[in-house]
Amino acid sequence: MWTNAPVRELKLYKTYGDSAEIFDRTVNVASLTNGVGKFLATTVDDCAARAKKAGNSAQSIGSMRGRWLEWAVLVALKREGITPAYWQAEFTKVPNAFNDVMLWSKEHGPVILSCKTSLRERYKQADLDAEALKRHYPNGKFFLVTLDEDKKHVARIRKKIADGEIIALHAVYDETNADKLFAFLRALTIGEPDAGVLHSSIVVR
C-alpha cells in the first residue's frame, strides 16, 4: 500500500506540477470506506478549495478538476484491487486518442472510464472517442464518470443513452451511483491486454 501521496507513488504524472502537489496534499485514501462516489466528489472539492485558498484562478482550478477526478478514480481502483488500470491509454489502432482510464477485461476487452467533472458538450467528445474504439472492439464497455452538479443535465444524457441518441456510451455515473460502477468492475476478470494493443499508457498495478 502507498502512503497518502498516491500521484507521486504511482507515478501518475509526466511533470509533478501544481495539480499533483495539491492532490497529494489533499486526498484522504482512508475515506474510501465511506463509498467511492463520496470519495470522488469530496476529493475533487477539497482539492479545489485548497487551490482557491492558495490563490489559483478559477480558470486554472477548472482545468485541474478533470485531472483530480482521473486520479481519484485510479486511487479508488487501486484501493479496491481492480488493477491493472491504465491512465491516458492510447490504443495502437486509434492513435492520438488518450483515454482517461482503461481496464482490460476478459469479458469485454477494453472498459473505458471517461472522466468529466462537468458534462456541458464534453459528453459528445466522449461518445465520439468511444465510437472510434468500438469499431475495433465491438464488445468494449464505455462509461462516463462525472461530478456535474446539474443533475437535470445528467438525467438528460442518461435519457439520450437510453433512447439511442448517444451511440457508443453505455452509461453515465456520478457521485450518487459510482459504487454501482465499481461493483460491476469488481465482477469482471481484469488483466493485461495482449502485446501491441496499447501504444502508450501509465499503468497502475
CYANA upper distance limits for C-alpha pairs under 8 A (distance plus 0.5 A):
  2 TRP  CA      6 PRO  CA      6.93
  2 TRP  CA      9 GLU  CA      7.17
  3 THR  CA      9 GLU  CA      8.38
  4 ASN  CA     24 ASP  CA      7.11
  4 ASN  CA     25 ARG  CA      8.29
  4 ASN  CA     27 VAL  CA      7.47
  4 ASN  CA     28 ASN  CA      7.20
  4 ASN  CA     29 VAL  CA      7.06
  5 ALA  CA      9 GLU  CA      6.74
  5 ALA  CA     23 PHE  CA      8.49
  5 ALA  CA     24 ASP  CA      4.99
  5 ALA  CA     25 ARG  CA      7.48
  5 ALA  CA     27 VAL  CA      8.29
  6 PRO  CA     10 LEU  CA      6.06
  6 PRO  CA     11 LYS  CA      8.35
  6 PRO  CA     24 ASP  CA      6.86
  6 PRO  CA     75 VAL  CA      7.52
  7 VAL  CA     11 LYS  CA      6.16
  7 VAL  CA     12 LEU  CA      5.53
  7 VAL  CA     13 TYR  CA      7.57
  7 VAL  CA     20 ALA  CA      6.78
  7 VAL  CA     23 PHE  CA      8.05
  7 VAL  CA     24 ASP  CA      6.80
  7 VAL  CA     71 TRP  CA      7.74
  8 ARG  CA     12 LEU  CA      7.20
  8 ARG  CA     13 TYR  CA      8.25
  8 ARG  CA     16 TYR  CA      8.05
  8 ARG  CA     20 ALA  CA      8.19
  8 ARG  CA     24 ASP  CA      8.02
 10 LEU  CA    204 VAL  CA      7.00
 11 LYS  CA    202 ILE  CA      8.45
 12 LEU  CA     71 TRP  CA      8.12
 12 LEU  CA     87 TRP  CA      8.20
 12 LEU  CA    202 ILE  CA      7.39
 13 TYR  CA     20 ALA  CA      8.07
 16 TYR  CA     20 ALA  CA      6.35
 16 TYR  CA     21 GLU  CA      7.57
 17 GLY  CA     21 GLU  CA      6.76
 18 ASP  CA     22 ILE  CA      6.59
 19 SER  CA     23 PHE  CA      6.63
 19 SER  CA     64 MET  CA      6.56
 19 SER  CA     67 ARG  CA      8.16
 19 SER  CA     68 TRP  CA      7.89
 20 ALA  CA     24 ASP  CA      6.61
 21 GLU  CA     25 ARG  CA      6.66
 22 ILE  CA     26 THR  CA      6.58
 22 ILE  CA     47 CYS  CA      6.64
 22 ILE  CA     50 ARG  CA      7.58
 22 ILE  CA     51 ALA  CA      7.38
 23 PHE  CA     27 VAL  CA      6.23
 23 PHE  CA     43 THR  CA      8.44
 23 PHE  CA     47 CYS  CA      6.44
 23 PHE  CA     68 TRP  CA      7.11
 26 THR  CA     43 THR  CA      7.67
 26 THR  CA     46 ASP  CA      7.16
 26 THR  CA     47 CYS  CA      6.41
 26 THR  CA     50 ARG  CA      8.12
 27 VAL  CA     43 THR  CA      6.17
 27 VAL  CA     46 ASP  CA      8.44
 27 VAL  CA     47 CYS  CA      8.13
 28 ASN  CA     32 LEU  CA      8.37
 28 ASN  CA     43 THR  CA      7.97
 29 VAL  CA     75 VAL  CA      8.00
 29 VAL  CA     76 ALA  CA      8.48
 29 VAL  CA     79 ARG  CA      8.47
 31 SER  CA     35 GLY  CA      8.29
 31 SER  CA     39 PHE  CA      6.85
 32 LEU  CA     36 VAL  CA      6.30
 32 LEU  CA     38 LYS  CA      8.31
 32 LEU  CA     39 PHE  CA      6.01
 32 LEU  CA     76 ALA  CA      7.63
 34 ASN  CA     38 LYS  CA      7.19
 34 ASN  CA     39 PHE  CA      7.58
 35 GLY  CA     39 PHE  CA      6.75
 35 GLY  CA    179 ASP  CA      7.06
 36 VAL  CA     40 LEU  CA      6.69
 36 VAL  CA     76 ALA  CA      7.21
 36 VAL  CA    175 GLU  CA      8.10
 36 VAL  CA    178 ALA  CA      6.64
 36 VAL  CA    179 ASP  CA      6.01
 36 VAL  CA    182 PHE  CA      8.27
 37 GLY  CA     41 ALA  CA      6.89
 37 GLY  CA    174 ASP  CA      7.37
 37 GLY  CA    175 GLU  CA      4.36
 37 GLY  CA    176 THR  CA      6.48
 37 GLY  CA    177 ASN  CA      6.97
 37 GLY  CA    178 ALA  CA      5.33
 37 GLY  CA    179 ASP  CA      6.55
 38 LYS  CA     42 THR  CA      6.40
 38 LYS  CA    175 GLU  CA      6.41
 38 LYS  CA    176 THR  CA      8.26
 39 PHE  CA     43 THR  CA      6.36
 39 PHE  CA     72 ALA  CA      8.22
 40 LEU  CA     44 VAL  CA      6.82
 40 LEU  CA     69 LEU  CA      7.06
 40 LEU  CA     72 ALA  CA      6.27
 40 LEU  CA     73 VAL  CA      7.40
 40 LEU  CA    175 GLU  CA      7.26
 41 ALA  CA     45 ASP  CA      6.59
 41 ALA  CA    147 LEU  CA      7.08
 41 ALA  CA    175 GLU  CA      6.63
 42 THR  CA     46 ASP  CA      6.35
 43 THR  CA     47 CYS  CA      6.58
 43 THR  CA     68 TRP  CA      8.22
 43 THR  CA     69 LEU  CA      8.45
 43 THR  CA     72 ALA  CA      7.48
 44 VAL  CA     48 ALA  CA      6.69
 44 VAL  CA     65 ARG  CA      6.79
 44 VAL  CA     68 TRP  CA      6.35
 44 VAL  CA     69 LEU  CA      6.68
 44 VAL  CA     72 ALA  CA      8.28
 45 ASP  CA     49 ALA  CA      6.69
 46 ASP  CA     50 ARG  CA      6.69
 47 CYS  CA     51 ALA  CA      6.65
 47 CYS  CA     68 TRP  CA      8.15
 48 ALA  CA     52 LYS  CA      6.58
 48 ALA  CA     61 ILE  CA      6.64
 48 ALA  CA     65 ARG  CA      7.64
 49 ALA  CA     53 LYS  CA      6.70
 50 ARG  CA     54 ALA  CA      6.73
 51 ALA  CA     55 GLY  CA      6.95
 51 ALA  CA     56 ASN  CA      5.93
 51 ALA  CA     61 ILE  CA      7.24
 52 LYS  CA     56 ASN  CA      5.72
 52 LYS  CA     57 SER  CA      7.46
 52 LYS  CA     58 ALA  CA      7.97
 52 LYS  CA     61 ILE  CA      7.95
 56 ASN  CA     60 SER  CA      6.88
 56 ASN  CA     61 ILE  CA      7.02
 57 SER  CA     61 ILE  CA      6.72
 58 ALA  CA     62 GLY  CA      6.51
 59 GLN  CA     63 SER  CA      6.90
 60 SER  CA     64 MET  CA      6.72
 61 ILE  CA     65 ARG  CA      6.63
 62 GLY  CA     66 GLY  CA      8.11
 63 SER  CA     67 ARG  CA      8.16
 64 MET  CA     68 TRP  CA      6.80
 65 ARG  CA     69 LEU  CA      6.74
 65 ARG  CA    117 THR  CA      7.01
 66 GLY  CA     70 GLU  CA      6.87
 66 GLY  CA    115 CYS  CA      7.12
 66 GLY  CA    116 LYS  CA      6.35
 66 GLY  CA    117 THR  CA      6.03
 67 ARG  CA     71 TRP  CA      6.77
 68 TRP  CA     72 ALA  CA      6.53
 69 LEU  CA     73 VAL  CA      6.66
 69 LEU  CA    115 CYS  CA      6.99
 69 LEU  CA    116 LYS  CA      8.15
 69 LEU  CA    117 THR  CA      7.42
 70 GLU  CA     74 LEU  CA      6.83
 70 GLU  CA    100 ASP  CA      6.99
 70 GLU  CA    101 VAL  CA      7.60
 70 GLU  CA    115 CYS  CA      6.43
 71 TRP  CA     75 VAL  CA      6.58
 72 ALA  CA     76 ALA  CA      6.64
 73 VAL  CA     77 LEU  CA      6.70
 74 LEU  CA     78 LYS  CA      6.63
 74 LEU  CA     85 ALA  CA      7.67
 74 LEU  CA     87 TRP  CA      8.33
 74 LEU  CA    101 VAL  CA      7.92
 74 LEU  CA    204 VAL  CA      8.09
 75 VAL  CA     79 ARG  CA      6.55
 76 ALA  CA     80 GLU  CA      6.51
 77 LEU  CA     81 GLY  CA      6.61
 77 LEU  CA     82 ILE  CA      5.45
 77 LEU  CA     83 THR  CA      7.09
 77 LEU  CA     85 ALA  CA      7.91
 78 LYS  CA     82 ILE  CA      6.42
 78 LYS  CA     83 THR  CA      6.62
 78 LYS  CA     85 ALA  CA      8.36
 78 LYS  CA    204 VAL  CA      7.61
 78 LYS  CA    205 ARG  CA      7.63
 82 ILE  CA    185 LEU  CA      7.73
 82 ILE  CA    186 ARG  CA      6.88
 82 ILE  CA    190 ILE  CA      7.52
 83 THR  CA    103 LEU  CA      7.88
 83 THR  CA    190 ILE  CA      7.14
 83 THR  CA    191 GLY  CA      7.78
 83 THR  CA    204 VAL  CA      7.18
 83 THR  CA    205 ARG  CA      5.90
 84 PRO  CA    103 LEU  CA      7.35
 84 PRO  CA    190 ILE  CA      7.65
 84 PRO  CA    191 GLY  CA      6.84
 84 PRO  CA    192 GLU  CA      7.25
 84 PRO  CA    203 VAL  CA      7.04
 84 PRO  CA    204 VAL  CA      5.99
 84 PRO  CA    205 ARG  CA      5.01
 85 ALA  CA    101 VAL  CA      7.33
 85 ALA  CA    102 MET  CA      6.37
 85 ALA  CA    103 LEU  CA      5.57
 85 ALA  CA    104 TRP  CA      8.28
 85 ALA  CA    203 VAL  CA      6.29
 85 ALA  CA    204 VAL  CA      5.64
 85 ALA  CA    205 ARG  CA      7.16
 86 TYR  CA    101 VAL  CA      6.10
 86 TYR  CA    102 MET  CA      5.45
 86 TYR  CA    103 LEU  CA      6.81
 86 TYR  CA    201 SER  CA      6.45
 86 TYR  CA    202 ILE  CA      6.14
 86 TYR  CA    203 VAL  CA      5.03
 86 TYR  CA    204 VAL  CA      6.69
 87 TRP  CA     99 ASN  CA      7.60
 87 TRP  CA    100 ASP  CA      6.09
 87 TRP  CA    101 VAL  CA      5.24
 87 TRP  CA    102 MET  CA      6.99
 87 TRP  CA    201 SER  CA      6.21
 87 TRP  CA    202 ILE  CA      5.61
 87 TRP  CA    203 VAL  CA      6.74
 87 TRP  CA    204 VAL  CA      8.16
 88 GLN  CA     98 PHE  CA      5.46
 88 GLN  CA     99 ASN  CA      5.44
 88 GLN  CA    100 ASP  CA      5.29
 88 GLN  CA    101 VAL  CA      6.75
 88 GLN  CA    102 MET  CA      8.41
 88 GLN  CA    200 SER  CA      8.28
 88 GLN  CA    201 SER  CA      5.87
 88 GLN  CA    202 ILE  CA      7.18
 89 ALA  CA     98 PHE  CA      5.81
 89 ALA  CA     99 ASN  CA      5.44
 89 ALA  CA    100 ASP  CA      7.24
 89 ALA  CA    101 VAL  CA      7.30
 89 ALA  CA    102 MET  CA      6.90
 89 ALA  CA    198 LEU  CA      7.30
 89 ALA  CA    199 HIS  CA      8.25
 89 ALA  CA    200 SER  CA      6.44
 89 ALA  CA    201 SER  CA      4.91
 89 ALA  CA    202 ILE  CA      7.72
 90 GLU  CA     94 VAL  CA      7.61
 90 GLU  CA     95 PRO  CA      6.77
 90 GLU  CA     96 ASN  CA      7.13
 90 GLU  CA     97 ALA  CA      6.30
 90 GLU  CA     98 PHE  CA      5.32
 90 GLU  CA     99 ASN  CA      6.89
 90 GLU  CA    198 LEU  CA      6.27
 90 GLU  CA    199 HIS  CA      5.97
 90 GLU  CA    200 SER  CA      5.70
 90 GLU  CA    201 SER  CA      6.75
 91 PHE  CA     95 PRO  CA      6.50
 91 PHE  CA     97 ALA  CA      7.99
 91 PHE  CA     98 PHE  CA      8.39
 91 PHE  CA    197 VAL  CA      6.42
 91 PHE  CA    198 LEU  CA      4.86
 91 PHE  CA    199 HIS  CA      5.81
 91 PHE  CA    200 SER  CA      7.68
 92 THR  CA    196 GLY  CA      7.32
 92 THR  CA    197 VAL  CA      6.21
 92 THR  CA    198 LEU  CA      5.79
 92 THR  CA    199 HIS  CA      5.22
 93 LYS  CA    136 HIS  CA      7.91
 93 LYS  CA    197 VAL  CA      8.02
 94 VAL  CA    132 ALA  CA      7.62
 94 VAL  CA    133 LEU  CA      7.24
 95 PRO  CA    199 HIS  CA      8.14
 97 ALA  CA    129 ASP  CA      7.74
 99 ASN  CA    112 ILE  CA      7.47
 99 ASN  CA    113 LEU  CA      8.14
 99 ASN  CA    114 SER  CA      7.18
100 ASP  CA    112 ILE  CA      8.14
100 ASP  CA    113 LEU  CA      6.96
100 ASP  CA    114 SER  CA      5.95
100 ASP  CA    115 CYS  CA      6.88
101 VAL  CA    112 ILE  CA      6.43
101 VAL  CA    113 LEU  CA      5.61
101 VAL  CA    114 SER  CA      7.05
101 VAL  CA    115 CYS  CA      8.36
102 MET  CA    110 PRO  CA      7.05
102 MET  CA    111 VAL  CA      6.15
102 MET  CA    112 ILE  CA      5.16
102 MET  CA    113 LEU  CA      6.73
103 LEU  CA    110 PRO  CA      6.38
103 LEU  CA    111 VAL  CA      5.58
103 LEU  CA    112 ILE  CA      7.07
103 LEU  CA    190 ILE  CA      7.28
103 LEU  CA    191 GLY  CA      8.22
104 TRP  CA    108 HIS  CA      8.20
104 TRP  CA    109 GLY  CA      5.80
104 TRP  CA    110 PRO  CA      5.16
104 TRP  CA    111 VAL  CA      6.54
104 TRP  CA    190 ILE  CA      6.18
104 TRP  CA    191 GLY  CA      6.22
104 TRP  CA    192 GLU  CA      6.53
104 TRP  CA    193 PRO  CA      6.32
105 SER  CA    109 GLY  CA      5.36
105 SER  CA    110 PRO  CA      6.70
105 SER  CA    111 VAL  CA      7.42
105 SER  CA    188 LEU  CA      6.73
105 SER  CA    189 THR  CA      5.88
105 SER  CA    190 ILE  CA      5.04
105 SER  CA    191 GLY  CA      6.59
106 LYS  CA    188 LEU  CA      7.81
106 LYS  CA    189 THR  CA      5.93
106 LYS  CA    190 ILE  CA      6.98
106 LYS  CA    191 GLY  CA      7.73
107 GLU  CA    188 LEU  CA      7.32
107 GLU  CA    189 THR  CA      7.40
108 HIS  CA    139 ASN  CA      5.57
108 HIS  CA    140 GLY  CA      5.47
108 HIS  CA    141 LYS  CA      7.10
109 GLY  CA    137 TYR  CA      7.47
109 GLY  CA    139 ASN  CA      7.16
109 GLY  CA    140 GLY  CA      5.95
109 GLY  CA    141 LYS  CA      8.42
109 GLY  CA    193 PRO  CA      8.32
110 PRO  CA    137 TYR  CA      7.81
110 PRO  CA    140 GLY  CA      5.48
110 PRO  CA    141 LYS  CA      6.93
111 VAL  CA    140 GLY  CA      6.31
111 VAL  CA    141 LYS  CA      5.14
111 VAL  CA    142 PHE  CA      6.40
111 VAL  CA    143 PHE  CA      8.19
112 ILE  CA    140 GLY  CA      8.37
112 ILE  CA    141 LYS  CA      6.73
112 ILE  CA    142 PHE  CA      5.34
112 ILE  CA    143 PHE  CA      6.49
113 LEU  CA    142 PHE  CA      6.92
113 LEU  CA    143 PHE  CA      5.54
113 LEU  CA    144 LEU  CA      6.25
113 LEU  CA    145 VAL  CA      6.89
114 SER  CA    126 ALA  CA      7.05
114 SER  CA    142 PHE  CA      8.18
114 SER  CA    143 PHE  CA      6.70
114 SER  CA    144 LEU  CA      5.30
114 SER  CA    145 VAL  CA      6.42
115 CYS  CA    144 LEU  CA      6.57
115 CYS  CA    145 VAL  CA      5.32
115 CYS  CA    146 THR  CA      6.44
116 LYS  CA    122 ARG  CA      7.83
116 LYS  CA    123 TYR  CA      8.43
116 LYS  CA    144 LEU  CA      7.72
116 LYS  CA    145 VAL  CA      6.68
116 LYS  CA    146 THR  CA      5.36
116 LYS  CA    147 LEU  CA      7.62
116 LYS  CA    148 ASP  CA      8.42
117 THR  CA    145 VAL  CA      8.26
117 THR  CA    146 THR  CA      5.33
117 THR  CA    147 LEU  CA      5.14
117 THR  CA    148 ASP  CA      6.12
118 SER  CA    122 ARG  CA      8.21
118 SER  CA    146 THR  CA      6.86
118 SER  CA    147 LEU  CA      6.80
118 SER  CA    148 ASP  CA      5.08
118 SER  CA    149 GLU  CA      8.23
119 LEU  CA    123 TYR  CA      6.19
119 LEU  CA    146 THR  CA      7.41
119 LEU  CA    148 ASP  CA      6.66
119 LEU  CA    153 HIS  CA      8.40
119 LEU  CA    154 VAL  CA      8.19
121 GLU  CA    125 GLN  CA      7.97
122 ARG  CA    126 ALA  CA      6.95
123 TYR  CA    127 ASP  CA      6.62
123 TYR  CA    144 LEU  CA      8.10
124 LYS  CA    128 LEU  CA      6.70
124 LYS  CA    166 ILE  CA      8.47
125 GLN  CA    129 ASP  CA      6.65
126 ALA  CA    130 ALA  CA      6.61
126 ALA  CA    144 LEU  CA      7.90
126 ALA  CA    169 LEU  CA      8.14
127 ASP  CA    131 GLU  CA      6.54
127 ASP  CA    166 ILE  CA      7.27
127 ASP  CA    167 ILE  CA      7.31
127 ASP  CA    168 ALA  CA      6.09
127 ASP  CA    169 LEU  CA      6.09
128 LEU  CA    132 ALA  CA      6.84
128 LEU  CA    168 ALA  CA      8.08
129 ASP  CA    133 LEU  CA      7.02
130 ALA  CA    134 LYS  CA      6.45
130 ALA  CA    142 PHE  CA      6.73
130 ALA  CA    168 ALA  CA      6.10
130 ALA  CA    169 LEU  CA      7.04
131 GLU  CA    135 ARG  CA      7.05
131 GLU  CA    167 ILE  CA      7.60
131 GLU  CA    168 ALA  CA      5.67
132 ALA  CA    136 HIS  CA      8.04
133 LEU  CA    137 TYR  CA      6.51
133 LEU  CA    138 PRO  CA      8.41
134 LYS  CA    138 PRO  CA      5.18
134 LYS  CA    139 ASN  CA      7.83
134 LYS  CA    140 GLY  CA      6.89
134 LYS  CA    168 ALA  CA      7.66
141 LYS  CA    169 LEU  CA      8.16
141 LYS  CA    170 HIS  CA      7.15
142 PHE  CA    168 ALA  CA      7.42
142 PHE  CA    169 LEU  CA      5.52
142 PHE  CA    170 HIS  CA      6.06
142 PHE  CA    171 ALA  CA      7.85
143 PHE  CA    169 LEU  CA      6.30
143 PHE  CA    170 HIS  CA      6.24
143 PHE  CA    171 ALA  CA      5.71
143 PHE  CA    172 VAL  CA      6.43
143 PHE  CA    173 TYR  CA      7.91
144 LEU  CA    169 LEU  CA      7.74
144 LEU  CA    171 ALA  CA      6.89
144 LEU  CA    172 VAL  CA      5.19
144 LEU  CA    173 TYR  CA      6.63
145 VAL  CA    172 VAL  CA      6.45
145 VAL  CA    173 TYR  CA      5.37
145 VAL  CA    174 ASP  CA      6.22
145 VAL  CA    178 ALA  CA      8.28
146 THR  CA    172 VAL  CA      7.80
146 THR  CA    173 TYR  CA      6.76
146 THR  CA    174 ASP  CA      5.42
146 THR  CA    175 GLU  CA      8.02
147 LEU  CA    174 ASP  CA      5.93
147 LEU  CA    175 GLU  CA      6.75
148 ASP  CA    154 VAL  CA      7.65
148 ASP  CA    174 ASP  CA      7.97
150 ASP  CA    154 VAL  CA      7.05
151 LYS  CA    155 ALA  CA      6.57
152 LYS  CA    156 ARG  CA      6.66
153 HIS  CA    157 ILE  CA      6.84
154 VAL  CA    158 ARG  CA      6.81
154 VAL  CA    172 VAL  CA      8.04
155 ALA  CA    159 LYS  CA      6.69
156 ARG  CA    160 LYS  CA      6.72
157 ILE  CA    161 ILE  CA      6.80
157 ILE  CA    172 VAL  CA      8.05
158 ARG  CA    162 ALA  CA      6.73
158 ARG  CA    171 ALA  CA      7.23
158 ARG  CA    172 VAL  CA      6.82
159 LYS  CA    163 ASP  CA      6.47
160 LYS  CA    164 GLY  CA      6.57
160 LYS  CA    165 GLU  CA      5.48
160 LYS  CA    166 ILE  CA      6.20
161 ILE  CA    165 GLU  CA      6.47
161 ILE  CA    166 ILE  CA      5.44
161 ILE  CA    167 ILE  CA      7.72
161 ILE  CA    169 LEU  CA      7.41
161 ILE  CA    170 HIS  CA      7.31
161 ILE  CA    171 ALA  CA      7.45
173 TYR  CA    177 ASN  CA      6.43
173 TYR  CA    178 ALA  CA      5.98
173 TYR  CA    181 LEU  CA      7.60
174 ASP  CA    178 ALA  CA      6.13
177 ASN  CA    181 LEU  CA      7.60
178 ALA  CA    182 PHE  CA      6.94
179 ASP  CA    183 ALA  CA      6.65
180 LYS  CA    184 PHE  CA      6.81
181 LEU  CA    185 LEU  CA      6.78
182 PHE  CA    186 ARG  CA      6.47
183 ALA  CA    187 ALA  CA      7.00
184 PHE  CA    188 LEU  CA      7.43
193 PRO  CA    197 VAL  CA      6.79
193 PRO  CA    198 LEU  CA      8.16
